[in-house]
Amino acid sequence: MTGTSQTIEIIVKPDGSTSLETKGFAGNGCRAASEFLEQALGSRASEQLTSEFHQSVAGIQQTTQQR
């Protein structure tokens, strides 16, 4: 996607557990982009989908253009 900032944030908690947060990805793009990190960090305990996951690529681009 052109013009949209895509980031993957890795959070390491004091107890050693980790979590990933993706931003700027539409649909299943977040899973594809973070798959290698999930494999490196271990099995997934849970998943929380954001509103971006449920948006289409066109919807993300339109929101970005309006900002």
N, CA, C and O atoms as a GROMACS GRO file, in nm:
protein
  268
    1MET      N    1   0.084  -0.118   0.000
    1MET     CA    2   0.000   0.000   0.000
    1MET      C    3   0.088   0.124   0.000
    1MET      O    4   0.176   0.139   0.085
    2THR      N    5   0.066   0.208  -0.090
    2THR     CA    6   0.145   0.328  -0.101
    2THR      C    7   0.089   0.435  -0.008
    2THR      O    8  -0.032   0.455  -0.001
    3GLY      N    9   0.179   0.505   0.063
    3GLY     CA   10   0.138   0.616   0.147
    3GLY      C   11   0.093   0.577   0.286
    3GLY      O   12   0.067   0.665   0.368
    4THR      N   13   0.083   0.450   0.316
    4THR     CA   14   0.039   0.406   0.446
    4THR      C   15   0.158   0.350   0.522
    4THR      O   16   0.230   0.264   0.472
    5SER      N   17   0.177   0.398   0.643
    5SER     CA   18   0.286   0.348   0.725
    5SER      C   19   0.247   0.214   0.786
    5SER      O   20   0.145   0.204   0.854
    6GLN      N   21   0.327   0.114   0.761
    6GLN     CA   22   0.302  -0.019   0.816
    6GLN      C   23   0.411  -0.049   0.918
    6GLN      O   24   0.530  -0.039   0.887
    7THR      N   25   0.371  -0.085   1.038
    7THR     CA   26   0.467  -0.116   1.143
    7THR      C   27   0.426  -0.243   1.216
    7THR      O   28   0.309  -0.279   1.222
    8ILE      N   29   0.527  -0.309   1.271
    8ILE     CA   30   0.507  -0.424   1.359
    8ILE      C   31   0.581  -0.393   1.487
    8ILE      O   32   0.703  -0.374   1.486
    9GLU      N   33   0.508  -0.387   1.596
    9GLU     CA   34   0.567  -0.356   1.726
    9GLU      C   35   0.577  -0.484   1.808
    9GLU      O   36   0.478  -0.555   1.824
   10ILE      N   37   0.697  -0.512   1.859
   10ILE     CA   38   0.718  -0.629   1.945
   10ILE      C   39   0.729  -0.578   2.088
   10ILE      O   40   0.813  -0.493   2.118
   11ILE      N   41   0.645  -0.630   2.175
   11ILE     CA   42   0.642  -0.589   2.315
   11ILE      C   43   0.693  -0.705   2.400
   11ILE      O   44   0.638  -0.815   2.395
   12VAL      N   45   0.799  -0.681   2.477
   12VAL     CA   46   0.853  -0.781   2.568
   12VAL      C   47   0.820  -0.735   2.709
   12VAL      O   48   0.864  -0.629   2.753
   13LYS      N   49   0.744  -0.815   2.780
   13LYS     CA   50   0.699  -0.781   2.915
   13LYS      C   51   0.802  -0.826   3.019
   13LYS      O   52   0.885  -0.912   2.990
   14PRO      N   53   0.797  -0.769   3.139
   14PRO     CA   54   0.894  -0.806   3.244
   14PRO      C   55   0.900  -0.956   3.273
   14PRO      O   56   1.004  -1.007   3.313
   15ASP      N   57   0.787  -1.026   3.254
   15ASP     CA   58   0.786  -1.170   3.281
   15ASP      C   59   0.844  -1.252   3.165
   15ASP      O   60   0.850  -1.375   3.172
   16GLY      N   61   0.888  -1.183   3.058
   16GLY     CA   62   0.948  -1.251   2.945
   16GLY      C   63   0.851  -1.284   2.833
   16GLY      O   64   0.893  -1.325   2.725
   17SER      N   65   0.722  -1.267   2.858
   17SER     CA   66   0.625  -1.294   2.752
   17SER      C   67   0.631  -1.183   2.647
   17SER      O   68   0.672  -1.070   2.676
   18THR      N   69   0.591  -1.215   2.527
   18THR     CA   70   0.597  -1.119   2.418
   18THR      C   71   0.462  -1.106   2.350
   18THR      O   72   0.377  -1.194   2.360
   19SER      N   73   0.443  -0.994   2.283
   19SER     CA   74   0.324  -0.975   2.201
   19SER      C   75   0.363  -0.892   2.080
   19SER      O   76   0.459  -0.814   2.084
   20LEU      N   77   0.287  -0.909   1.973
   20LEU     CA   78   0.308  -0.835   1.850
   20LEU      C   79   0.187  -0.747   1.826
   20LEU      O   80   0.073  -0.788   1.849
   21GLU      N   81   0.210  -0.626   1.779
   21GLU     CA   82   0.101  -0.538   1.740
   21GLU      C   83   0.133  -0.484   1.602
   21GLU      O   84   0.238  -0.423   1.581
   22THR      N   85   0.043  -0.506   1.507
   22THR     CA   86   0.063  -0.457   1.371
   22THR      C   87  -0.025  -0.335   1.349
   22THR      O   88  -0.136  -0.327   1.402
   23LYS      N   89   0.025  -0.242   1.270
   23LYS     CA   90  -0.050  -0.121   1.239
   23LYS      C   91  -0.034  -0.089   1.091
   23LYS      O   92   0.075  -0.105   1.035
   24GLY      N   93  -0.143  -0.045   1.028
   24GLY     CA   94  -0.138  -0.003   0.889
   24GLY      C   95  -0.158  -0.114   0.788
   24GLY      O   96  -0.143  -0.091   0.668
   25PHE      N   97  -0.193  -0.233   0.833
   25PHE     CA   98  -0.218  -0.345   0.742
   25PHE      C   99  -0.367  -0.365   0.728
   25PHE      O  100  -0.441  -0.352   0.826
   26ALA      N  101  -0.412  -0.397   0.608
   26ALA     CA  102  -0.553  -0.426   0.585
   26ALA      C  103  -0.572  -0.576   0.570
   26ALA      O  104  -0.488  -0.644   0.510
   27GLY      N  105  -0.680  -0.624   0.624
   27GLY     CA  106  -0.712  -0.766   0.609
   27GLY      C  107  -0.605  -0.857   0.665
   27GLY      O  108  -0.545  -0.830   0.768
   28ASN      N  109  -0.582  -0.965   0.594
   28ASN     CA  110  -0.489  -1.068   0.639
   28ASN      C  111  -0.342  -1.029   0.619
   28ASN      O  112  -0.253  -1.108   0.651
   29GLY      N  113  -0.316  -0.910   0.567
   29GLY     CA  114  -0.179  -0.864   0.544
   29GLY      C  115  -0.096  -0.862   0.671
   29GLY      O  116   0.025  -0.885   0.666
   30CYS      N  117  -0.159  -0.833   0.784
   30CYS     CA  118  -0.087  -0.829   0.911
   30CYS      C  119  -0.032  -0.966   0.948
   30CYS      O  120   0.080  -0.978   0.997
   31ARG      N  121  -0.111  -1.068   0.924
   31ARG     CA  122  -0.067  -1.205   0.956
   31ARG      C  123   0.050  -1.247   0.867
   31ARG      O  124   0.147  -1.306   0.914
   32ALA      N  125   0.039  -1.215   0.739
   32ALA     CA  126   0.146  -1.251   0.646
   32ALA      C  127   0.276  -1.178   0.681
   32ALA      O  128   0.384  -1.237   0.675
   33ALA      N  129   0.264  -1.051   0.718
   33ALA     CA  130   0.383  -0.971   0.749
   33ALA      C  131   0.450  -1.013   0.880
   33ALA      O  132   0.572  -1.002   0.893
   34SER      N  133   0.372  -1.060   0.976
   34SER     CA  134   0.428  -1.092   1.107
   34SER      C  135   0.452  -1.241   1.129
   34SER      O  136   0.497  -1.281   1.237
   35GLU      N  137   0.422  -1.322   1.031
   35GLU     CA  138   0.434  -1.468   1.046
   35GLU      C  139   0.575  -1.511   1.089
   35GLU      O  140   0.589  -1.596   1.177
   36PHE      N  141   0.678  -1.453   1.027
   36PHE     CA  142   0.815  -1.493   1.061
   36PHE      C  143   0.848  -1.458   1.206
   36PHE      O  144   0.923  -1.531   1.271
   37LEU      N  145   0.794  -1.350   1.257
   37LEU     CA  146   0.818  -1.313   1.397
   37LEU      C  147   0.745  -1.406   1.492
   37LEU      O  148   0.799  -1.446   1.595
   38GLU      N  149   0.622  -1.441   1.458
   38GLU     CA  150   0.547  -1.535   1.541
   38GLU      C  151   0.620  -1.669   1.550
   38GLU      O  152   0.625  -1.729   1.657
   39GLN      N  153   0.674  -1.715   1.440
   39GLN     CA  154   0.747  -1.842   1.441
   39GLN      C  155   0.872  -1.831   1.527
   39GLN      O  156   0.906  -1.925   1.599
   40ALA      N  157   0.941  -1.718   1.521
   40ALA     CA  158   1.064  -1.699   1.598
   40ALA      C  159   1.034  -1.688   1.748
   40ALA      O  160   1.114  -1.733   1.830
   41LEU      N  161   0.921  -1.627   1.783
   41LEU     CA  162   0.889  -1.603   1.924
   41LEU      C  163   0.818  -1.720   1.991
   41LEU      O  164   0.814  -1.727   2.113
   42GLY      N  165   0.763  -1.811   1.914
   42GLY     CA  166   0.695  -1.927   1.973
   42GLY      C  167   0.548  -1.928   1.938
   42GLY      O  168   0.502  -1.849   1.855
   43SER      N  169   0.475  -2.018   2.001
   43SER     CA  170   0.334  -2.037   1.967
   43SER      C  171   0.250  -1.919   2.015
   43SER      O  172   0.283  -1.851   2.112
   44ARG      N  173   0.140  -1.899   1.945
   44ARG     CA  174   0.047  -1.790   1.976
   44ARG      C  175  -0.048  -1.835   2.087
   44ARG      O  176  -0.112  -1.939   2.076
   45ALA      N  177  -0.056  -1.755   2.192
   45ALA     CA  178  -0.148  -1.786   2.302
   45ALA      C  179  -0.287  -1.729   2.275
   45ALA      O  180  -0.387  -1.790   2.312
   46SER      N  181  -0.293  -1.614   2.211
   46SER     CA  182  -0.421  -1.552   2.179
   46SER      C  183  -0.403  -1.454   2.064
   46SER      O  184  -0.291  -1.422   2.024
   47GLU      N  185  -0.515  -1.408   2.011
   47GLU     CA  186  -0.512  -1.312   1.902
   47GLU      C  187  -0.627  -1.216   1.919
   47GLU      O  188  -0.740  -1.257   1.946
   48GLN      N  189  -0.600  -1.087   1.904
   48GLN     CA  190  -0.703  -0.985   1.911
   48GLN      C  191  -0.698  -0.907   1.780
   48GLN      O  192  -0.599  -0.840   1.749
   49LEU      N  193  -0.805  -0.916   1.703
   49LEU     CA  194  -0.809  -0.852   1.572
   49LEU      C  195  -0.857  -0.707   1.588
   49LEU      O  196  -0.949  -0.679   1.664
   50THR      N  197  -0.794  -0.616   1.514
   50THR     CA  198  -0.830  -0.475   1.520
   50THR      C  199  -0.929  -0.442   1.408
   50THR      O  200  -0.957  -0.526   1.322
   51SER      N  201  -0.980  -0.322   1.409
   51SER     CA  202  -1.072  -0.279   1.304
   51SER      C  203  -1.002  -0.276   1.169
   51SER      O  204  -1.066  -0.296   1.066
   52GLU      N  205  -0.871  -0.251   1.168
   52GLU     CA  206  -0.795  -0.252   1.042
   52GLU      C  207  -0.801  -0.388   0.974
   52GLU      O  208  -0.804  -0.396   0.852
   53PHE      N  209  -0.804  -0.494   1.054
   53PHE     CA  210  -0.810  -0.629   0.997
   53PHE      C  211  -0.937  -0.646   0.914
   53PHE      O  212  -0.936  -0.715   0.812
   54HIS      N  213  -1.045  -0.583   0.957
   54HIS     CA  214  -1.174  -0.600   0.892
   54HIS      C  215  -1.197  -0.501   0.778
   54HIS      O  216  -1.299  -0.509   0.710
   55GLN      N  217  -1.105  -0.408   0.758
   55GLN     CA  218  -1.117  -0.312   0.649
   55GLN      C  219  -1.054  -0.367   0.522
   55GLN      O  220  -0.964  -0.450   0.526
   56SER      N  221  -1.104  -0.320   0.411
   56SER     CA  222  -1.044  -0.356   0.283
   56SER      C  223  -0.924  -0.267   0.258
   56SER      O  224  -0.908  -0.165   0.325
   57VAL      N  225  -0.840  -0.304   0.165
   57VAL     CA  226  -0.725  -0.222   0.130
   57VAL      C  227  -0.770  -0.084   0.085
   57VAL      O  228  -0.708   0.015   0.122
   58ALA      N  229  -0.877  -0.076   0.007
   58ALA     CA  230  -0.928   0.052  -0.040
   58ALA      C  231  -0.974   0.138   0.077
   58ALA      O  232  -0.953   0.259   0.076
   59GLY      N  233  -1.034   0.078   0.177
   59GLY     CA  234  -1.079   0.152   0.295
   59GLY      C  235  -0.964   0.212   0.372
   59GLY      O  236  -0.975   0.325   0.420
   60ILE      N  237  -0.854   0.140   0.385
   60ILE     CA  238  -0.734   0.191   0.454
   60ILE      C  239  -0.676   0.307   0.375
   60ILE      O  240  -0.639   0.409   0.434
   61GLN      N  241  -0.666   0.294   0.244
   61GLN     CA  242  -0.609   0.399   0.162
   61GLN      C  243  -0.696   0.524   0.168
   61GLN      O  244  -0.642   0.635   0.173
   62GLN      N  245  -0.827   0.510   0.169
   62GLN     CA  246  -0.916   0.624   0.176
   62GLN      C  247  -0.901   0.696   0.309
   62GLN      O  248  -0.898   0.819   0.312
   63THR      N  249  -0.891   0.624   0.418
   63THR     CA  250  -0.872   0.683   0.551
   63THR      C  251  -0.742   0.759   0.556
   63THR      O  252  -0.737   0.868   0.613
   64THR      N  253  -0.635   0.705   0.499
   64THR     CA  254  -0.505   0.769   0.498
   64THR      C  255  -0.510   0.900   0.417
   64THR      O  256  -0.451   1.000   0.459
   65GLN      N  257  -0.576   0.900   0.307
   65GLN     CA  258  -0.585   1.017   0.221
   65GLN      C  259  -0.663   1.129   0.289
   65GLN      O  260  -0.637   1.246   0.261
   66GLN      N  261  -0.757   1.096   0.375
   66GLN     CA  262  -0.838   1.197   0.442
   66GLN      C  263  -0.765   1.263   0.558
   66GLN      O  264  -0.807   1.370   0.603
   67ARG      N  265  -0.660   1.204   0.607
   67ARG     CA  266  -0.588   1.258   0.723
   67ARG      C  267  -0.513   1.381   0.690
   67ARG      O  268  -0.447   1.438   0.777
   0.00000   0.00000   0.00000
